[in-house]
Amino acid sequence: MVVGFGLINKDFVAVVPAWERDTKVRASRYFEQVGGPVPVALTAVAKLGGLSCVYLGVVGDDRDADDLAHRLDEQGVSSDFQRVEGVTTSRSLVLLDERDGSRTLANYAEELPHMTFTPAHDELLRQASLLHIDGRDLDGALHAAQTVKAAGGHVSFDLGTMREGREQLFPLCDVVLASKGGGAGAFPQHADNPAEQVRGFLAAGVKVAGVTLAEKGVMIATQEQPEPVFLPAFPISNVVDTCGAGDVFHGAFAWAHATGMPAIQAANFAQATVALRIQRYGNRAGLPHRETVEAFLLAQGS
């Protein structure tokens, strides 16, 4: 079982022919979807198949929370929300540019309280083979990671942004995959050197470390193979929607790791999953099945 703990939000997405400041534009497409690094990753895991997924997180006591729970269930992810009265569930406004599929995102998230873990939550965590976190609620992430590790499970960390204290999570993590900004924030002395960032994560005790480089690819290494390897992204000409692409990478990598795939192979599998996802609109319609990813890799000679 894969358990996820992190921020969830509702995405309100408009596809526009172009986006410029202080103008009006007519959207060609509009949809709403589950957003947030951890829940999107879990939907990717669920779509790839064979693993049960549960999301834990804090939301408002509102209709958006109801809708998100329903959407997660439709995508094969169970949810256990801690609802807080008087607080609005996190929301993101997303503009997708038709020219290249790039996204502009504005997130609104009130100061949500820390997760209060119950004995039932802790028992769920002890049953997890893998915990996937974003570190936003640092106290909660530390508690969840310590609980999972004590029970013999693995921990995966999506380091999108480096904030104070998140380095405490590194020794608890089997996998840390950082964005370009996250890696630079963790190791500012190597802000322009992803390979040195990867080495820094390994030195902090991480077993599998990587830095994702958007459309360029990913740098990755392990304790057993500590020399960072760069894997270029698959070239895709018809990119329409990059919103959540990094989250999907994390989900596909988590699935591959949980099913025993070696790290380099897992990263290649995750990149193929992303290559398929960004050619369609929306996380639900765009997420591929395992067989589709394997067929894509076969066609690419990978």
Secondary structure as GFF3:
##gff-version 3
##sequence-region A 1 302
A	DSSP	beta_strand	2	5	.	.	.	ID=ss1
A	DSSP	beta_strand	9	16	.	.	.	ID=ss2
A	DSSP	beta_strand	29	35	.	.	.	ID=ss3
A	DSSP	alpha_helix	37	48	.	.	.	ID=ss4
A	DSSP	beta_strand	53	60	.	.	.	ID=ss5
A	DSSP	alpha_helix	63	74	.	.	.	ID=ss6
A	DSSP	beta_strand	77	84	.	.	.	ID=ss7
A	DSSP	beta_strand	90	97	.	.	.	ID=ss8
A	DSSP	beta_strand	103	108	.	.	.	ID=ss9
A	DSSP	alpha_helix	119	126	.	.	.	ID=ss10
A	DSSP	beta_strand	130	133	.	.	.	ID=ss11
A	DSSP	alpha_helix	138	150	.	.	.	ID=ss12
A	DSSP	beta_strand	154	159	.	.	.	ID=ss13
A	DSSP	three_ten_helix	166	172	.	.	.	ID=ss14
A	DSSP	beta_strand	175	178	.	.	.	ID=ss15
A	DSSP	alpha_helix	180	186	.	.	.	ID=ss16
A	DSSP	three_ten_helix	188	190	.	.	.	ID=ss17
A	DSSP	alpha_helix	194	203	.	.	.	ID=ss18
A	DSSP	beta_strand	208	212	.	.	.	ID=ss19
A	DSSP	three_ten_helix	214	216	.	.	.	ID=ss20
A	DSSP	beta_strand	217	222	.	.	.	ID=ss21
A	DSSP	beta_strand	229	232	.	.	.	ID=ss22
A	DSSP	alpha_helix	245	258	.	.	.	ID=ss23
A	DSSP	alpha_helix	263	277	.	.	.	ID=ss24
A	DSSP	alpha_helix	283	286	.	.	.	ID=ss25
A	DSSP	alpha_helix	290	299	.	.	.	ID=ss26
###
